[in-house]
Amino acid sequence: MATLSVPIRLNFPGGGGPGVNVWDVRVIGESGGASEDLQEMVDALEVFYTDLLAADIFPGGYSASFDGTATSVGEDPLFYTADSWTVTESGDPNIAPPIAQMILTLYTASATRRGRGRKFIGPVRPQVVEADGTPTSAAVGALQAAGDTLLDASEGSLNGAIGVYSEVDSTFRDLNRVLARNYFASLRSRRD
């Protein structure tokens, strides 16, 4: 069994980019088998971003991509491969302020801070922002639906899972729930 970091590169028009969502993935197989198990999880992530693009959350020119390489967690990292992919949004390239990111909260069986994670989703189209500064209910619903589909794929796999890895505990925990938040937030720098 291996715990892997799967980076999804996010490119978008305007300033503040590129970005990255790093997903934690557990695979059962060893060496070559792990890459086959990784492929199943990478395919589920591609569906997640494709579903979000279909919901018109992102501005035209936005793309999410996986370069084909995941890295094992630990002191001597190993590299695992799966098919690369890119999904791209078309249409109007106007963006809402890049600091306004939708949030998908990741939950595991551990109700501790180390048992949760979040993914920042954005930047978004201006049409996704309500007059009161919150995401539209349609956008929140689309993020929840995409998250639920990702969770179903993770829970339905016999060979791997998407989850939350705690460096402090050196523990990987499988996802058991996701929640799309009805507010925007920004990821603050963890430097200094």
PyMOL commands that set and color helices and strands:
alter all, ss='L'
color gray80, all
select helices_A, chain A and resi 32-54+113-115+126-128+137-156
alter helices_A, ss='H'
color red, helices_A
select strands_A, chain A and resi 2-11+19-27+63-66+69-72+79-81+85-88+102-108+116-121+160-166+171-180
alter strands_A, ss='S'
color yellow, strands_A
deselect
rebuild
show_as cartoon
